[in-house]
Amino acid sequence: MANDIQLKTSPDILRRLCVALLAVTLALPPLLLAPPAGARSADKPKVLLVPLQRGPNVSGLIQPKIDEYFRTILAMNRKLSVVTIGRLGSAPVKAAPRAVSKDPTIAKADKALWRGKELLEKKKFMAAQKAFKKAKGWYEKRFAQLVDFDKYVEALLGRATAYFMAEYDDNGEDALAEVIILRPNTVLDKRNVPKEMLTALKRLQMLYSRPEKGRVQVTASVKGAEVFLDGVLQGTAPVTINGLYRGSHIIRVVADGTKPWAKKVTAKLTDQMVVARLKPSATARTPQAAPTKPKSLIGVAKAGTFNKRFRDYAKTLCARHGLAGIIMTFIRKNDGHYDVAAFLFNPSQGHVAELEWVKIDTQLSIMQASLLQLEERILQALAVFPRTRIVDTRSRIYKPIEPKAVAVKPTPSPVAKPQPAAPTKPVARPAPYRPKPKAPVVVAPAPKPRPAPVRPGTKPRPAVTPPYPAPAPFPAPPVPPAPYPSSSAGTGGAKPVPVQVKPTISPAPAPVMSPAPAPVAAAGAQGSIGNPTNPWESPGDPSGDEAWYEKWWVWTIVGVAVVGGATAAGVVLGTGGESTPAGFRADVKW
């Protein structure tokens, strides 16, 4: 009967059995070949990765991209087990430092800063500008106590953004210039700011692209004091700061057991000396240079202070959490590219090694290749610690870079191509100048003066020279002198010999003011010519005045005398026959 029994299977059941068999076949080899969980974790070293820190000339948008990409590359590596600070926990290894009370002015500035950000999101631009301005003023009053200098920069940038959003471009550009002085390589998100702000940013970066040549040397009264420039650690005093951009900068000096000190300096062409005189604080604070929490490693990686206190703490932290090392990275901007440096702390060696730098272009086109190269160097350092690259002092990657002066090549002036000369037309020459003949000038003879009439019975008067210059008279012929009267005594009646006198001619320019001698009339002449201007004047008066008997006042006196005499005679004659005159009577007849 058993042979008669036939098993009937449907096609659906066979299909399901084949799928289950295939799944078991694929899953079984990995389970058989995989090592135990304990062995897998023991083979991969566990390292702590500190977030990437940036220099002052690196944009805040570039840093997160590179940090996230590098962390992803290390997490995908099968030879490493990467942990972050957040996964370690915040439990302190050592005793926590004494809490330091926060400055009330800085607390008010922080509130005003957050208030300005909220108003800016609500598009209340002018109210936001006022809030940012208050925060800026309060921060400036407490530069010495301001540890996080980036808050001050955020207040300046927020104020500039509010101005541009409110279309006050001139005020916004002035506020943005303060940001460029402190952070020359500022990058703005074009999606959140207007185009006018991006244009102003490019113009200001070109304007402040060259640093001043002057240096600033900072010294402190306390040895080993830390010097910060615009919130960036420059080293321990004494320190020389180069490459300051034009404008005002903030120098802050701090030391254990003293009050912080700050001063605003202006970049110049000449060198400057700044002396920080630190005063002891009322209550000496607990030294905080040695980190006490894993988060404090971020400040160490940003400042580059890998001193003994850091190494002691890092060694304790690695022993507590089973770490094979601590990886810290730093990025700065150089000419046309970024420099990325990695620092590895090895707890068994107790030292920090600085690995070889890698370069990333500004466009981040070779970022993946550069970070893979940095990953390979970290793996080599974990396998064999490079003692030749141990860091005892601050690395030079933390030092600011002096930008190179770009030589501007003179642009050659365009050379004009020679053009064929156009045919020239014959130029008509002007006729030679010929002066016109002048007409002869005919000078008419001067009219002869008419003889003035002479009144009968008057003597001729000599001619009077006019006051104005007159032409010199022609010489007159010599006149013989009059014969002398004969006399019995003296000459004995002899005639004198006539002497001819040559007349002298006076020069024409000099006027003759003296009267000329009277000419002697010839025999038989009745008279002579007097003054031609007044012929009725007497020729005998050389002065030209009238004779005394021709004066009017002479005849007036004579008339008065005659009238008076006649009147007196009448009075006398009328009273001659009377003893007692009865009255007065006078008859005057003329």
C-alpha positions as CSV (number, residue, x, y, z in Angstrom):
1,M,0.0,0.0,0.0
2,A,2.8,2.2,0.7
3,N,3.8,2.0,-2.9
4,D,0.4,3.0,-3.9
5,I,0.6,6.2,-1.8
6,Q,1.7,9.1,-4.0
7,L,2.8,12.4,-2.5
8,K,1.2,15.4,-4.2
9,T,3.0,18.7,-3.8
10,S,1.8,21.9,-5.1
11,P,4.2,24.3,-7.0
12,D,3.6,27.1,-4.4
13,I,5.2,25.0,-1.6
14,L,8.2,24.2,-3.6
15,R,8.8,27.8,-4.4
16,R,8.8,28.8,-0.8
17,L,11.2,26.0,0.2
18,C,13.7,27.2,-2.4
19,V,13.6,30.8,-1.2
20,A,14.2,29.8,2.4
21,L,17.1,27.5,1.5
22,L,18.7,30.4,-0.5
23,A,18.4,32.8,2.4
24,V,20.1,30.4,4.8
25,T,22.9,29.8,2.4
26,L,23.7,33.5,2.0
27,A,23.5,34.3,5.8
28,L,25.5,31.4,7.1
29,P,29.1,32.3,5.8
30,P,29.3,35.7,7.3
31,L,28.2,34.4,10.7
32,L,30.8,31.7,10.6
33,L,33.6,33.9,9.4
34,A,32.9,37.0,11.6
35,P,35.1,37.4,14.7
36,P,33.7,37.7,18.1
37,A,32.5,41.2,19.2
38,G,35.1,41.4,21.9
39,A,37.9,40.6,19.5
40,R,36.6,43.1,16.9
41,S,36.6,46.0,19.4
42,A,40.0,45.1,20.7
43,D,41.6,45.1,17.2
44,K,40.4,48.7,16.3
45,P,42.1,51.5,18.3
46,K,39.7,53.9,19.9
47,V,40.5,57.6,19.4
48,L,38.9,60.9,20.4
49,L,38.3,63.3,17.6
50,V,38.2,67.0,18.6
51,P,36.1,69.3,16.3
52,L,38.1,71.2,13.6
53,Q,39.2,74.7,14.7
54,R,39.7,77.6,12.4
55,G,41.9,80.6,12.2
56,P,40.6,84.2,12.0
57,N,40.9,84.3,8.3
58,V,38.8,81.2,7.6
59,S,35.1,81.6,6.9
60,G,32.6,80.2,9.3
61,L,30.9,78.4,6.4
62,I,34.0,76.5,5.3
63,Q,34.9,75.1,8.7
64,P,31.7,73.0,9.2
65,K,31.9,71.4,5.7
66,I,35.5,70.3,6.1
67,D,34.9,69.1,9.7
68,E,31.9,67.0,8.8
69,Y,33.5,65.5,5.8
70,F,36.7,64.5,7.7
71,R,34.6,63.0,10.6
72,T,32.7,60.9,8.0
73,I,35.9,59.6,6.4
74,L,37.3,58.5,9.8
75,A,34.0,56.9,10.8
76,M,34.0,54.8,7.6
77,N,37.5,53.5,8.3
78,R,37.5,49.9,9.5
79,K,40.8,50.3,11.3
80,L,39.6,53.0,13.7
81,S,36.9,53.5,16.3
82,V,36.2,57.2,16.4
83,V,34.3,58.8,19.4
84,T,33.4,62.4,19.8
85,I,33.4,64.6,22.9
86,G,29.7,64.3,23.3
87,R,29.8,60.5,23.6
88,L,32.5,60.6,26.3
89,G,30.2,62.5,28.7
90,S,30.8,65.7,30.6
91,A,31.9,64.1,33.9
92,P,35.0,66.0,35.1
93,V,38.2,64.1,35.7
94,K,39.6,66.5,38.3
95,A,37.9,68.9,40.7
96,A,35.8,71.5,39.0
97,P,37.2,75.0,39.2
98,R,35.6,77.7,41.3
99,A,32.7,79.3,39.4
100,V,33.5,82.8,38.3
101,S,30.7,85.3,38.4
102,K,29.8,86.8,35.0
103,D,30.2,90.5,34.5
104,P,26.7,92.2,34.5
105,T,27.6,94.5,31.6
106,I,28.6,91.6,29.4
107,A,25.4,89.8,30.4
108,K,23.3,92.9,29.3
109,A,25.3,92.9,26.0
110,D,24.5,89.2,25.4
111,K,20.8,89.9,25.9
112,A,20.9,92.9,23.5
113,L,22.7,90.7,20.9
114,W,20.0,88.0,21.0
115,R,17.3,90.6,21.0
116,G,18.8,92.1,17.8
117,K,18.9,88.7,16.1
118,E,15.2,88.2,16.9
119,L,14.2,91.6,15.6
120,L,16.2,91.0,12.4
121,E,14.3,87.7,11.8
122,K,11.0,89.6,12.3
123,K,12.2,92.2,9.7
124,K,12.2,95.1,12.2
125,F,15.5,96.3,10.8
126,M,15.8,99.7,12.6
127,A,14.9,98.3,15.9
128,A,17.4,95.5,15.4
129,Q,20.1,98.1,14.5
130,K,19.5,99.8,17.8
131,A,19.7,96.6,19.8
132,F,23.0,95.6,18.0
133,K,24.3,99.1,18.7
134,K,23.6,98.7,22.5
135,A,25.4,95.4,22.5
136,K,28.4,96.9,20.7
137,G,28.7,99.7,23.2
138,W,28.5,97.4,26.3
139,Y,31.0,95.0,24.8
140,E,33.4,97.9,24.2
141,K,33.2,98.9,27.9
142,R,34.3,95.4,29.0
143,F,37.0,94.4,26.4
144,A,39.2,93.3,29.3
145,Q,36.6,90.8,30.6
146,L,35.3,89.8,27.1
147,V,36.6,86.2,26.6
148,D,34.5,85.4,23.5
149,F,35.4,88.1,21.1
150,D,33.3,86.7,18.4
151,K,30.2,88.1,20.1
152,Y,31.5,91.6,19.5
153,V,32.1,90.7,15.8
154,E,28.5,89.4,15.6
155,A,27.1,92.6,17.0
156,L,29.0,94.6,14.4
157,L,28.0,92.3,11.5
158,G,24.3,92.3,12.7
159,R,24.3,96.1,12.8
160,A,25.6,96.3,9.2
161,T,23.1,93.8,8.0
162,A,20.2,95.7,9.5
163,Y,21.3,98.9,7.8
164,F,21.5,97.2,4.4
165,M,18.1,95.5,4.9
166,A,16.6,99.0,5.7
167,E,18.3,100.3,2.5
168,Y,20.7,102.6,4.4
169,D,23.6,101.5,2.3
170,D,26.0,104.3,3.3
171,N,25.5,103.6,7.0
172,G,25.7,99.8,6.4
173,E,29.0,100.1,4.5
174,D,30.5,102.1,7.4
175,A,29.4,99.4,9.9
176,L,30.7,96.7,7.6
177,A,34.1,98.3,7.4
178,E,34.6,97.7,11.2
179,V,33.9,94.0,10.6
180,I,36.5,93.8,7.7
181,I,39.2,95.3,9.9
182,L,38.8,92.6,12.6
183,R,37.9,89.7,10.2
184,P,39.3,90.5,6.7
185,N,38.1,87.2,5.2
186,T,34.5,87.5,6.2
187,V,32.1,85.5,3.9
188,L,28.4,86.3,3.6
189,D,25.6,84.0,2.6
190,K,24.1,85.6,-0.5
191,R,20.8,84.0,0.2
192,N,20.3,86.0,3.4
193,V,21.8,89.4,2.5
194,P,21.0,91.9,-0.2
195,K,23.2,92.3,-3.3
196,E,24.3,95.8,-2.2
197,M,25.9,94.3,0.9
198,L,27.8,91.7,-1.2
199,T,29.1,94.5,-3.5
200,A,30.2,96.6,-0.5
201,L,32.0,93.6,1.0
202,K,34.1,93.0,-2.1
203,R,34.9,96.7,-2.3
204,L,36.0,96.9,1.4
205,Q,38.1,93.7,1.1
206,M,40.0,95.2,-1.8
207,L,40.4,98.4,0.2
208,Y,41.8,96.7,3.3
209,S,43.7,94.0,1.4
210,R,47.1,95.3,2.3
211,P,48.3,95.3,6.0
212,E,50.3,98.1,7.5
213,K,54.1,97.8,7.7
214,G,54.3,98.8,11.3
215,R,54.7,96.2,14.0
216,V,53.3,96.1,17.5
217,Q,55.5,94.7,20.3
218,V,53.6,93.7,23.4
219,T,55.2,93.3,26.8
220,A,53.6,92.6,30.2
221,S,54.6,93.2,33.8
222,V,53.9,89.5,34.6
223,K,56.0,86.8,33.0
224,G,54.1,84.3,30.8
225,A,51.0,86.4,30.3
226,E,49.0,85.4,27.3
227,V,48.4,88.0,24.5
228,F,45.3,88.1,22.4
229,L,44.7,90.2,19.3
230,D,41.1,90.6,18.3
231,G,40.3,87.5,20.3
232,V,43.0,85.4,18.7
233,L,45.9,84.1,20.9
234,Q,49.3,85.4,19.7
235,G,51.5,83.8,22.3
236,T,53.0,84.8,25.6
237,A,54.5,88.2,26.3
238,P,56.8,89.5,25.0
239,V,55.4,89.0,21.5
240,T,55.7,91.0,18.3
241,I,52.5,91.2,16.1
242,N,52.9,91.8,12.4
243,G,50.5,92.3,9.5
244,L,47.9,94.5,11.2
245,Y,45.2,95.7,8.8
246,R,44.5,99.4,8.7
247,G,42.1,100.4,11.5
248,S,41.6,99.8,15.2
249,H,42.4,96.5,16.9
250,I,42.0,95.2,20.5
251,I,44.9,93.8,22.4
252,R,44.0,91.7,25.5
253,V,46.5,90.4,28.1
254,V,45.6,87.9,30.8
255,A,47.6,86.1,33.5
256,D,46.9,83.9,36.5
257,G,46.2,85.9,39.7
258,T,45.9,89.2,37.9
259,K,43.1,91.3,36.5
260,P,42.7,91.1,32.7
261,W,44.0,94.1,30.7
262,A,42.9,95.4,27.3
263,K,43.8,98.3,25.1
264,K,42.7,99.6,21.6
265,V,45.6,100.2,19.2
266,T,45.6,101.6,15.6
267,A,47.7,100.1,12.9
268,K,50.4,102.5,11.7
269,L,53.3,102.6,9.3
270,T,55.8,102.8,12.2
271,D,56.5,100.3,15.1
272,Q,54.7,100.6,18.4
273,M,55.4,99.5,21.9
274,V,52.5,98.4,24.2
275,V,53.2,97.7,27.9
276,A,50.5,95.8,29.8
277,R,50.7,96.6,33.5
278,L,48.7,93.8,35.2
279,K,47.3,94.4,38.6
280,P,46.7,91.6,41.1
281,S,43.1,90.5,41.5
282,A,41.4,90.8,44.9
283,T,40.8,87.1,45.0
284,A,43.3,84.9,43.2
285,R,41.4,82.7,40.8
286,T,42.1,79.0,40.4
287,P,44.4,78.4,37.4
288,Q,42.3,77.3,34.5
289,A,45.0,76.6,31.9
290,A,44.8,72.9,32.7
291,P,41.6,71.5,31.2
292,T,39.1,69.7,33.5
293,K,36.4,68.6,31.1
294,P,36.5,67.0,27.6
295,K,34.9,70.2,26.1
296,S,37.9,72.2,27.3
297,L,40.0,70.4,24.6
298,I,38.3,72.6,22.0
299,G,40.0,75.7,23.5
300,V,43.3,73.9,23.6
301,A,43.0,73.0,19.9
302,K,42.0,76.5,19.0
303,A,44.9,78.2,20.9
304,G,47.5,75.5,20.3
305,T,48.7,75.4,23.9
306,F,50.0,71.8,24.2
307,N,51.8,72.4,27.5
308,K,52.5,70.0,30.3
309,R,49.2,70.6,32.1
310,F,47.3,69.7,28.9
311,R,49.4,66.5,28.5
312,D,48.8,65.4,32.1
313,Y,45.1,65.9,31.7
314,A,45.0,64.1,28.3
315,K,46.9,61.2,29.7
316,T,44.4,60.8,32.6
317,L,41.4,61.2,30.1
318,C,42.8,58.4,27.8
319,A,43.3,56.1,30.8
320,R,39.8,56.6,32.0
321,H,38.0,56.1,28.7
322,G,40.4,53.6,27.1
323,L,41.6,55.9,24.4
324,A,44.5,55.1,22.1
325,G,45.0,58.8,21.3
326,I,43.4,62.2,20.8
327,I,43.2,63.8,17.4
328,M,43.0,67.6,17.0
329,T,42.9,69.6,13.8
330,F,43.3,73.2,12.8
331,I,42.8,75.1,9.5
332,R,44.0,78.5,8.3
333,K,43.8,80.3,5.0
334,N,47.0,80.9,3.0
335,D,47.6,82.4,-0.4
336,G,45.1,80.8,-2.6
337,H,44.5,77.6,-0.5
338,Y,43.8,76.3,3.0
339,D,46.4,74.6,5.3
340,V,45.1,71.8,7.5
341,A,47.3,70.4,10.3
342,A,46.6,67.4,12.5
343,F,47.9,66.9,16.0
344,L,48.0,63.4,17.7
345,F,48.4,62.9,21.4
346,N,49.8,59.4,22.3
347,P,49.2,58.5,26.0
348,S,51.9,55.9,26.1
349,Q,54.5,58.5,24.8
350,G,53.0,61.4,26.8
351,H,53.6,63.8,23.9
352,V,51.9,65.6,21.0
353,A,53.1,65.1,17.4
354,E,52.3,67.5,14.6
355,L,51.7,65.6,11.4
356,E,52.5,66.9,8.0
357,W,50.1,69.5,6.7
358,V,47.7,69.0,3.7
359,K,46.4,71.7,1.3
360,I,42.9,72.3,0.2
361,D,42.0,74.7,-2.6
362,T,39.6,77.5,-1.9
363,Q,37.0,75.9,-4.2
364,L,37.2,72.6,-2.2
365,S,37.6,70.6,-5.4
366,I,40.4,68.5,-4.0
367,M,39.0,68.3,-0.4
368,Q,38.3,64.5,-0.5
369,A,41.8,63.6,-1.8
370,S,43.5,65.8,0.8
371,L,41.5,64.5,3.7
372,L,42.1,60.9,2.7
373,Q,45.8,61.7,2.6
374,L,45.5,63.1,6.2
375,E,43.7,60.0,7.3
376,E,46.5,57.8,6.1
377,R,49.1,59.9,8.0
378,I,47.0,59.5,11.2
379,L,46.9,55.7,10.8
380,Q,50.7,55.7,10.4
381,A,51.2,57.8,13.5
382,L,49.0,55.5,15.5
383,A,51.0,52.5,14.4
384,V,54.4,54.1,14.8
385,F,54.6,57.3,16.8
386,P,56.7,60.0,15.0
387,R,59.0,61.2,17.8
388,T,60.8,63.5,15.3
389,R,57.6,65.6,15.0
390,I,57.0,66.2,18.7
391,V,55.6,69.7,19.5
392,D,57.0,71.5,22.5
393,T,56.0,75.1,21.5
394,R,53.2,76.6,19.7
395,S,52.9,75.5,16.1
396,R,53.5,78.0,13.3
397,I,50.2,77.3,11.8
398,Y,48.6,79.4,14.5
399,K,50.7,82.5,13.5
400,P,49.0,85.0,11.2
401,I,50.2,85.1,7.6
402,E,51.4,88.4,6.1
403,P,49.9,88.7,2.7
404,K,52.3,89.2,-0.1
405,A,52.3,92.5,-1.9
406,V,51.0,92.0,-5.4
407,A,53.1,93.8,-8.0
408,V,50.8,95.5,-10.5
409,K,52.2,95.2,-13.9
410,P,51.8,98.3,-16.0
411,T,49.5,97.7,-18.9
412,P,51.1,98.6,-22.2
413,S,49.4,101.5,-24.0
414,P,47.9,100.5,-27.3
415,V,50.0,101.3,-30.3
416,A,48.2,103.0,-33.0
417,K,48.5,101.4,-36.4
418,P,50.0,103.6,-39.1
419,Q,47.4,104.8,-41.5
420,P,48.1,105.8,-45.1
421,A,48.4,109.5,-45.5
422,A,45.6,111.2,-47.3
423,P,46.6,113.1,-50.5
424,T,47.2,116.7,-49.7
425,K,45.7,119.5,-51.7
426,P,47.8,122.4,-52.8
427,V,47.5,125.3,-50.4
428,A,47.0,128.7,-51.9
429,R,49.6,131.1,-50.6
430,P,48.5,134.6,-49.6
431,A,49.7,137.5,-51.7
432,P,52.6,139.5,-50.3
433,Y,51.7,142.5,-48.2
434,R,52.3,145.8,-50.0
435,P,51.7,149.0,-48.0
436,K,49.5,151.7,-49.6
437,P,51.3,154.9,-50.4
438,K,50.6,157.6,-47.9
439,A,49.4,161.1,-49.1
440,P,51.9,163.9,-48.6
441,V,51.2,166.0,-45.5
442,V,50.9,169.7,-46.4
443,V,51.6,172.0,-43.5
444,A,49.8,175.3,-43.8
445,P,51.8,178.4,-42.8
446,A,50.8,179.9,-39.6
447,P,48.9,183.2,-40.0
448,K,50.7,186.3,-39.2
449,P,49.3,188.3,-36.2
450,R,47.5,191.4,-37.0
451,P,48.9,194.6,-35.5
452,A,46.8,195.7,-32.6
453,P,45.4,199.3,-32.8
454,V,47.1,201.8,-30.6
455,R,45.2,204.6,-28.9
456,P,46.5,208.0,-29.6
457,G,48.6,209.5,-26.9
458,T,49.7,206.2,-25.3
459,K,53.1,204.7,-25.2
460,P,53.8,201.4,-26.7
461,R,54.1,198.5,-24.2
462,P,56.4,195.6,-24.5
463,A,55.0,192.2,-25.4
464,V,54.4,189.9,-22.5
465,T,55.4,186.3,-22.8
466,P,52.3,184.0,-22.2
467,P,52.5,181.5,-19.4
468,Y,52.4,178.6,-21.7
469,P,55.5,177.6,-23.7
470,A,55.7,179.5,-27.0
471,P,58.0,179.0,-29.9
472,A,61.3,180.9,-29.8
473,P,61.1,184.2,-31.8
474,F,63.2,184.7,-34.8
475,P,66.3,186.8,-34.2
476,A,65.7,190.5,-34.9
477,P,68.2,192.5,-36.9
478,P,70.6,194.5,-34.8
479,V,69.4,198.0,-33.9
480,P,72.0,200.8,-33.5
481,P,71.9,202.5,-30.2
482,A,70.6,206.0,-29.9
483,P,73.2,208.8,-30.2
484,Y,74.4,210.2,-26.9
485,P,73.9,214.0,-26.4
486,S,76.9,216.0,-26.9
487,S,78.6,217.4,-23.8
488,S,81.6,219.7,-23.3
489,A,82.8,217.8,-20.3
490,G,83.6,214.1,-20.4
491,T,83.9,212.9,-24.0
492,G,84.4,216.3,-25.6
493,G,81.6,215.8,-28.0
494,A,83.0,212.7,-29.6
495,K,80.5,210.0,-30.8
496,P,80.8,206.5,-29.3
497,V,81.6,203.6,-31.5
498,P,78.5,201.5,-32.1
499,V,78.9,197.9,-30.9
500,Q,77.0,195.1,-32.6
501,V,75.4,192.7,-30.2
502,K,74.6,189.2,-31.5
503,P,71.2,188.1,-30.2
504,T,71.1,184.8,-28.3
505,I,68.4,182.3,-29.0
506,S,67.0,180.6,-25.9
507,P,66.2,176.9,-26.2
508,A,62.7,176.1,-27.3
509,P,61.5,173.8,-24.4
510,A,62.3,176.4,-21.6
511,P,59.5,179.1,-21.4
512,V,60.8,182.6,-21.1
513,M,59.0,184.4,-18.2
514,S,61.0,187.7,-18.2
515,P,59.6,190.6,-20.3
516,A,61.6,191.3,-23.5
517,P,63.2,194.8,-23.8
518,A,61.1,197.4,-25.4
519,P,62.0,198.0,-29.0
520,V,63.2,201.5,-30.0
521,A,60.9,203.2,-32.4
522,A,62.4,204.5,-35.5
523,A,62.4,208.2,-36.3
524,G,59.2,209.4,-37.5
525,A,57.2,206.6,-36.1
526,Q,54.0,207.6,-34.3
527,G,53.7,204.6,-31.9
528,S,54.5,201.0,-31.2
529,I,52.6,197.8,-30.9
530,G,51.4,197.0,-27.4
531,N,49.9,193.8,-26.0
532,P,48.2,192.0,-28.9
533,T,45.7,190.3,-26.5
534,N,44.5,193.7,-25.1
535,P,45.3,196.6,-27.4
536,W,43.7,199.2,-25.1
537,E,46.2,198.6,-22.3
538,S,48.9,201.3,-21.8
539,P,52.2,200.2,-23.4
540,G,54.2,201.9,-20.8
541,D,53.0,199.6,-17.9
542,P,55.1,196.5,-18.1
543,S,52.9,194.7,-15.6
544,G,49.8,194.8,-17.9
545,D,47.7,196.7,-15.2
546,E,45.7,199.9,-15.7
547,A,47.2,203.4,-14.9
548,W,46.2,204.9,-11.5
549,Y,44.1,207.6,-13.1
550,E,42.1,204.9,-14.9
551,K,41.1,203.2,-11.7
552,W,37.4,203.5,-10.8
553,W,38.1,204.1,-7.2
554,V,40.2,207.3,-8.0
555,W,37.3,209.0,-9.7
556,T,34.9,207.9,-6.9
557,I,37.1,209.7,-4.3
558,V,37.3,212.8,-6.5
559,G,33.5,212.9,-6.9
560,V,32.9,212.5,-3.2
561,A,35.4,215.3,-2.5
562,V,33.7,217.7,-5.0
563,V,30.2,217.0,-3.6
564,G,31.4,217.6,0.0
565,G,33.2,220.9,-0.9
566,A,30.2,222.2,-2.7
567,T,27.9,221.4,0.2
568,A,30.2,223.2,2.6
569,A,30.5,226.3,0.5
570,G,26.7,226.6,0.2
571,V,26.3,226.4,3.9
572,V,28.8,229.1,4.5
573,L,27.4,231.5,1.9
574,G,23.8,231.1,2.9
575,T,24.4,232.1,6.6
576,G,26.6,235.2,6.0
577,G,24.0,238.1,6.5
578,E,22.1,236.7,9.4
579,S,23.1,236.9,13.1
580,T,20.8,234.3,14.2
581,P,19.9,231.8,11.5
582,A,16.3,231.0,11.4
583,G,16.8,227.6,9.9
584,F,19.0,225.5,7.8
585,R,18.7,225.7,4.0
586,A,21.0,224.6,1.3
587,D,20.6,224.6,-2.4
588,V,23.0,222.3,-4.2
589,K,23.2,222.5,-7.9
590,W,25.4,220.3,-10.1
